[in-house]
Amino acid sequence: MTNSSNSVLIRGLDKQIYNRLVGRAKELGKNVADLVNEAMRGYVDDLDNHSDAPIDPKRIVITGGPVVLSKSDILGIFGEVGPFRVDNSGELVFDSDVDKEAFRRIERIRNTGRLKVPKDVHYLALIKTGHISGTIEKY
């Protein structure tokens, strides 16, 4: 249901979840529409990707979390499948030992969730490897 101001009215939303979303939007400096669009996009993409298509061993999908990847994890995956992609809509933590060498093994990162990286990882290293539209937190 839409009206002339391009608004979409949705009945039956869980008010507690909506209020949490409003709070998260404020924390991130975004509006609620941005977060709802990200969530819907991730959900629809997930539906599309769960078709009967064969599993791609070069694609790691993270929808929950947190998932922690260490340098040895990354090098191990690379050793088995070669350059690989990471799609994160959950929470992905790169362990403190992850360095440039490890990042070079990742072909692409698509992040719409929360991505935690060591404080010495430069943003350009992340941007170079992928599409980062979610939250990046340095620790």
C-alpha positions in Angstrom: 0.0 0.0 0.0 1.5 3.3 -1.0 0.4 6.9 -0.9 1.4 9.9 -2.9 4.5 10.7 -0.8 6.2 7.4 -1.9 5.7 5.9 1.6 5.0 2.3 2.1 2.7 1.3 4.9 3.3 -2.1 6.5 0.8 -3.6 8.9 1.7 -6.0 11.6 5.3 -5.0 12.2 6.7 -6.1 15.6 7.1 -2.7 17.4 9.9 -3.9 19.6 12.0 -5.0 16.6 11.1 -1.7 14.9 12.2 0.3 17.9 15.5 -1.6 18.0 16.0 -0.8 14.4 15.3 2.9 15.0 17.9 2.8 17.7 20.5 1.0 15.5 19.8 3.5 12.7 20.6 6.4 15.1 23.8 4.7 16.2 25.0 4.2 12.7 23.9 7.7 11.5 21.5 6.2 8.9 17.8 6.4 8.5 15.4 3.5 9.1 14.7 3.2 5.4 18.4 2.5 4.7 18.5 -0.4 7.2 15.2 -1.8 6.0 16.3 -1.7 2.4 19.6 -3.4 3.3 17.8 -6.1 5.3 15.2 -6.7 2.5 18.0 -6.7 -0.2 20.0 -9.3 1.8 16.8 -11.4 2.4 15.8 -11.4 -1.3 19.5 -12.1 -2.4 19.5 -15.0 0.1 16.3 -16.4 -1.4 17.7 -16.1 -4.9 20.9 -17.8 -3.8 19.1 -20.8 -2.2 17.8 -22.0 -5.5 18.8 -25.5 -6.7 22.1 -24.1 -8.0 25.2 -26.1 -7.1 27.2 -24.9 -4.2 30.1 -22.7 -5.1 33.2 -23.7 -3.0 34.8 -20.4 -3.8 31.9 -18.5 -2.0 31.6 -18.3 1.7 28.2 -16.9 2.9 27.9 -15.6 6.5 24.4 -14.8 7.6 24.6 -15.3 11.3 27.4 -14.6 13.5 29.8 -14.0 14.8 32.2 -15.9 12.6 35.9 -15.4 13.2 38.4 -16.0 10.4 42.1 -16.1 11.3 45.0 -15.9 8.9 45.5 -19.6 9.0 41.7 -20.1 8.2 42.1 -17.8 5.2 45.3 -19.4 3.9 43.7 -22.9 4.4 40.6 -22.0 2.4 42.8 -20.5 -0.3 44.9 -23.7 -0.3 41.8 -25.7 -1.0 39.8 -23.6 -3.5 42.1 -20.7 -4.6 40.9 -17.1 -4.4 37.5 -17.0 -2.7 34.7 -14.6 -2.0 33.0 -13.7 1.3 29.4 -12.5 1.4 28.6 -11.3 4.9 25.2 -10.1 6.1 25.9 -11.3 9.7 28.9 -10.5 11.8 32.4 -11.4 10.4 35.5 -10.9 12.6 38.9 -11.0 11.0 41.3 -12.2 13.8 44.2 -10.0 14.9 46.7 -12.0 12.9 45.0 -11.3 9.5 47.4 -9.2 7.4 47.9 -8.0 3.8 49.1 -11.4 2.8 45.8 -13.0 4.0 43.7 -10.2 2.4 45.3 -10.8 -1.0 43.9 -14.4 -0.9 40.3 -13.1 -0.7 39.0 -12.2 -4.1 36.1 -10.2 -2.9 34.2 -9.2 0.3 30.6 -8.2 0.1 29.6 -6.8 3.4 26.1 -5.7 4.4 26.4 -6.8 8.0 29.0 -6.0 10.7 32.7 -6.4 9.8 35.3 -6.3 12.6 38.9 -5.9 11.5 42.2 -5.3 13.4 43.0 -1.6 13.9 46.1 -1.8 11.7 44.1 -2.9 8.6 43.8 0.1 6.3 40.3 0.9 4.9 41.8 0.8 1.4 42.6 -2.8 1.8 39.0 -3.5 2.5 37.6 -1.3 -0.2 40.0 -2.9 -2.7 38.6 -6.3 -2.0 35.0 -5.5 -2.1 31.7 -3.9 -1.6 31.4 -2.6 2.0 28.0 -1.1 2.8 27.5 -2.4 6.3 29.4 -1.5 9.4 33.1 -1.7 9.8 34.5 -1.7 13.3 38.2 -1.6 14.1 39.4 -3.2 17.3 
